[in-house]
Amino acid sequence: MIPDSTFYGTEKINRIILKIAPPVMLAQLIQALYNIVDSFFVGRFSESGLTALSIIYPLQLLMIALGVGTGVGINTAIAYYMGLGKDKRAKDIAGIAAPLAVVLWVLFAAVCWFVMPAYARMSTDSQQVTKDVVTYGRIVCIFSFGLFAESVWSKILQARGDMKTPMTAQIIGAVINIILDPILIFGMSGIKPFGIAGAAIATVVGQIAAALVVMKKAYSKSPALRKYPFIIKKVYSLGIPNILMQSAYTFYILGLNLILSTFCDQAVTVLGLYYKWQTFFFIPMGAMQTCMVPVISYNFAAQRLDRCKTTFKTGLLWGFSLMFAGTLCFVFMPQILLSVFSSDPLVLEIGNTAFKIIGIGYIPLTTSLLFPVFFQALGQAIKSSALTIVRTVLLFVPLGYLFSRIGLGWFWLTFPVTEILTSLLGLYFYRQFFKNYS
């Protein structure tokens, strides 16, 4: 059942965030932990496997972008109609989640099966790394139905105010992955070692388990087929900014990987290791974004702009605190973070410089990430998408290329410069919006 729909409109913003954010953050932090564990065991198995994980990471992000972006569209639409008091429409939107998840899975699995070898060869000249990319990539893509189902069903429950069930699901999935990793990678108790394929199998089993946990509470009966066009249009009008934002990460990371591959495989590995550690800060930030969207969407529909502004400022406060911790870790602990995964002297040398420079940009990164979410929740897809495109398409890769022409050490300046410029554009849009509504 959908709870009292006045929750987002009457409760104090800090109390809403404190109630719904911690379970999401805890679950996402555990998700980050099992990604770290994946890389830890694969790194112990082979250096080529560690590089392969860095190369396949953009495709995993693309899967998450499609699944979570669709889920966010469903989540936002449900919250919007709750704000209007149209609970029946909200239930219809929940009912379309499972069919959409199936369509996304079939399309993504089919495409990835055929393009995986070419994608691998484009990213590396090493035959062993190419083999590892194809092996790991095909498994996580072909069996990605758990990821897509869990993504959309969790967002339904979050829109209804149930943060504990998605948290429980992700914890269970993470624990299963962590337990299976060493067993399947190295072989134990009569089970033969699967190597990097074992890491992929552990990942998809954990995803399927998580999907089964949320299915019982989130699954809703499909609405009549005649309602599909309207609902799909509404879902993706709200979800496309998030999909674009997440998908853009895929393409800019791929672009950065290709730039770094002109130097050496170790530089690509360093970028992959950075993104592993980054998840400890970005995933809680993503949880904050998830919590902000339905609150802002609800209150915008109810014409409570004061509460929209308060929600955004509260998110900024939490975000700045989180990212300041990230700055301290990357600037003062780079060798410790790198040595968890690799003992390669060149990886440690390159990473020491990279982590320190990237860490400087973590404070402006907060506004760079939250401004697009704010406009997405208001239904202003053009501004939200523009900020994402500017950050990931117009700034990241072109700046990365320009700085790389000076030298590898200069390449890492791409990160803080991009976040500062994107934040300035977001601030301009933000002031313009409230000026128009004043």
N, C-alpha and C positions, 0 to 999 in steps of 0.2 A: 504493500500500500504506500502511496505517496503521502508524506507527513504533512502537518500543518503548513500551508503555503505562505504563511505570514512570517516564517522564520527568517528568511533573507531580508524581509522588509522592515522588521521591527527590532530584532536583536541587535545589540551593540556590535559594531564591525569587529573589534578585537576579540570578542567572545565567539563570533562566528568563525573567525580564522583559527582561534585556539581550539575550537571544537572539531572542525573538519580537516584542518591542515596536518596536525601531528600524525594521525594514522596513515595518511597518504605519504608523508615524508618518511616515516619509518619504513613503510613498505618499499618505497623507491630506494631508500638507502640500502636496504637488504638486496634489492635488485642490483644496485651498484656493486655490492660486495661480491655477488656471485659472478659478475663480469670480471672483477679483479681476480677472483679465484680461477676462473677459466684461463686467463692469461698467465697466472702464476704456474699452473700445472702444465700448460702448453709450452711455456718458456723453459720449464725444466725438461720437457720431452725433446724439444729441438728449437734452435734459433730460427729456422725456416718457418716453423709453425707460428712463431710469434709474429714474424713479418706478414705471414698469410692472414692472421687475424686483423692486422692493421689494414690490409688491403680490402678484406671483406667487410670491414666495419661500415663503410658508406652504404652498402646494400642492406645491411641490417637496419641502419637508420631509415632507409627508404621504406622498409616493411613497417617499422614503428610509425613512420610519418603517415602512411595510409591507414593503418589501424587506429592509432590514437587520434589522428585528425578527424576521421569519420566519427569516432567516439565523442570527440569534443563537440562536433556539430550536433550530434544527438543530445549530448549533455546540455548544451546551450539552448537548444530548441525546447527541451523539456522544461528547463528553468524559466524560459521566456513565457511559455504557455501557463506555467504555474503562476507566474506573476500576473497574468491576465485572468486567472481563475478558471482556465479551460483544461481541467484535469483529464477529460476524455481524449482530447487532442494529444496531450502529453503521453498517454498510454499507447495511442496509435503509433507515435514516433518510436517508443520503446520496442514495439512489435516488429519494426523493420530492421532492427539491428542484426539479427541472425542471418537473414537473407543477404544483407550487404556484406557481412563478414565472409560468407561462403563465396560470393562473387569475387571479392578482393583476393582471397586465397587462391582460387583457381587461376585467375589471370596472372598473378604474381609468380606462382609456381611454374606455370607453363613458360612464361617469358624467361625466367631465370635459368631454367634447365638448358635452354638453347644458347643463351648469351654468356654463360659462365666461363667457358674456356677462352673465348675472345676477350672477355673482361680481364681475366687473369693475365693473359699474355700482354695486354695493353699496359699493365701496371708493373711488370717485372720481367727481367731477362732470365731469371733463374728457373730452371726446369723443375727443381724440387719445390720451390715456393709456388709455382704455377699449379703443380699437382695438388699441393695442400689447399690452395684456394678453391680449386674445383671440388675437391672432396668435401671440405667443410661447407662451402657455399651451397652446393646442391642439396645437402641434407637439411640445412636450416631453412632453405626456401621451399623445398618440396613438402616438408612437414610443418609448414608455418601456420596451419589452420588453428592451432592452439593460441598462437600469438594474436591473430586477428579476432578470434572469438573473445578471448579475455579482455582485449583492448576495448571493444564496444560494450560488452556487458559490465565491465567495471565502471565505465563512465555513466551508464544508466543508474547504477546503484549510488554513485557519488552525487548525481543530480537529485536523487531522492533523499539525500542526507545520510546515506549508509556508507561510511568510510571504513568501517571495521571489516566487512566482508572482503572488499578488494585487498585490504592490507593482509588479511589472513591468507587469501589466495596467493598473493605474491610471496609471502613468507614461505608457504608450503612449496611453491615452485622453486624458490631459491635454495631451500634446504635440500630438496631432491637433487637439484643440479650439483650442489656442492658435494653431496655424498657420492653421486655417480661419477663425477669427474675423475678422481684418481683410480676408481675401479675400472672404468672403461678405457681410460687413456693408457694406463700402465699394465692393467690386467691383475686381478686378484681372485683368490678362492676358486680357481679353476676356470675363470673367465679369461679368454685370450686378450692381449692388448690390442686395442683398436687405433691407438695413436690419436691424431687430430680428429679422425672420424668419431672417436669416443667422446670428445668434447662437444661435437655437434649433436650427437645422440642425447647426451645429458641435457643439453640446452632445450631441445624440442620436447623431451619427456617432461621437464619442469614446466614448460609453457602449457602443455596439454593438461597437466595436473591443476595448474592455476585456473585454466578455463573451466574445468569441471566443478571447481569450488564455487565460482560465481554464477554458473549456469542456473542452479536451482532457484536462486532468488531473482536473477535478472531476466531470465527468459520470459518473454511475453508473446501472446498469440499474435500472429501476423494480422494486420488490418486487411480490409478488402483491397483487391488489386487496383481498383479504380482510384484508391487514395495514394498509391505509390508515387505517381509523378509529382504531386504537390509536396509530399513528405520528403522525397529525395531532393527536390529543389531546395526546400527549406534547410534540410540538414547540411547540404554542401555549400549553400550560400553562407552558412555560419562556420562550416568546418574547413572550407578551402583555404582561408588564411593560415590556419594551423598546419594544414597539409603542405602548403607552399613553404611555410617557415621551416618545417621539419625536412621536407624534400630538398630544400635549398642547401641544408646542411650536407646532404648526400653529395650534391654536385660540387660544393665548394671544397669539401674534404677530398673528394676524388681529384679535383683540380690541384689542390695543395700536394696531394700524394704524387701526382705526375710531375709537378715542379721539383719536389724533393728527390724524386727518383733520378733526376739528372745529376745529382751529387753522389748519392750512394744509398744502398738499401737500409743502412743504419739510420739515416735521416728520416726515412719513411717509418721505421720502427719507433723512433723517438716521438713522432707525431701521434702514432697509435697509442703509445704509452701515456702520452699527455691526455688523450681523450679517455683513457681508462680511469685515470685519477680525477679528471674533470667531472666525471659522472657523480662523484661524491658531493659536488657543489651544484651542478646543473640539475640533477634529478630532484633534490629538495626544492630548487627554484622552480622546476617544472610542476612540482606538487603545489607550490604557492600559486602558480599560474592557473592550475586546475581549479583551485578553490576560489580564486578571484573571479573567474569567468561567470559562473552562475549567479554570484552575488551582484556583480555589476549589471549583468543582463537583466536580472529580475528587477532591480531598482530603476534601470533605465526605462523598462517597459512601464513601470509605475510612476515615471516622471519624478524620481527622487535623485536628482543630479548631485545633491550634497552628499548622499551616501555613496554614489559612484566615485566621487573625488576622495572621500575618506577611505574607501576600500583600496584605491590605488596608492594613496600615501602610506597606508598600513603595510601594503605589499612591498613598497620601496624600503621602508624601515627594516623589515625582516630580511629583505634581499641584500641590503647594504651590509648588515651584520654577517650574513652568511658569506658573502663574497670577500669581506675583509679577512675572514678566517682563511679563505682560499689564497689570498695574496700572501699571507704569512707563511703558509705551507709551501707554496711554489717558490717564493723568493729565498726562504731560509732553509728549506729541507730538500732541495732537488736531488742530491746524491742519494739520500735515504729512499726517496720515492722510486728512483730509477733502479736502484740495486735490488729492489724486491723482485724484479722480473729478469734483469739481465746483468751479466758480468762482463759484457763486451766493452773494452776500454773506449772504443770509438762512440758507442751508444752513450756511455756515461759522460764523455767529453762534450758531445753535441747537446745532449739533454741538459747538462748543467747550465749552459748559456740559454737554451730555449725556455726552460721552465722559469728562470728568473725574469726574462723579458715579458713572457706571456702573463705572469702573475701580476705585473704592474697594471695591466688593463682590466683587472677584475672589478674594480669599483664602477667605472663607466659601463661595464658589461651588464650591471643590474638594470639600468634604464634602457639599455639597448635591447634587452629581452622583454621587459615589462610593457614598454610603450605599444608594441604590436598587439599584445594580448588585450590591453585596455581597449584599443579600437576594434579588435575582433569582437569583444563582448558587447560593444555598442552597435554591432552590425555594420560598421564602416569598413568593409572589406578592402576598399581601395587604399586607404591610408595604412591599414595593417599590412597588406601585401606589399605596398611600396617600401615600407621600412625593411621588410624581410629581403626584398629584391635588392635594395640598395646595399644592405649589409653583406649579403652572401654572393651576389652576382657582380655588382658594380664596384665593390670595394675589396672583398677578401682576395679573390683570385688575381685581379689586375694588380693590386698592391703587392701581393705575394710575388708575382712575376717581376715587378719592377725592383723590389728590394732584393730579390734573389740575384739580379744582374750585378749588384754590388758585391754580394757574397752571402754565404750560408748564414753567418752570424746576423746579418742585417735582415734576413728573411723573417725572423721572428717578430720584428717590429710591426708586421702586418696586423697582429692581433690587437695591441692597445690602440693603434691609430684607427683601425676600423671601428672599434667600440666607441671611441670618442666622437667620431664623425656621425655615426648612426644615432647616438644619444642626442646630439645637437639637433638633428632633423626631427627626432621624436618630440623633443621639447617644443619645437616650433609648431608641430601639428597639434600638440596638447593645448598650448596657449590659444591657438586659432580656434579650436573646438569650443572652449569655454567662453571665448570672446563672442562667438556667434550665438551662443545660448544665453548670454547675459542680458 
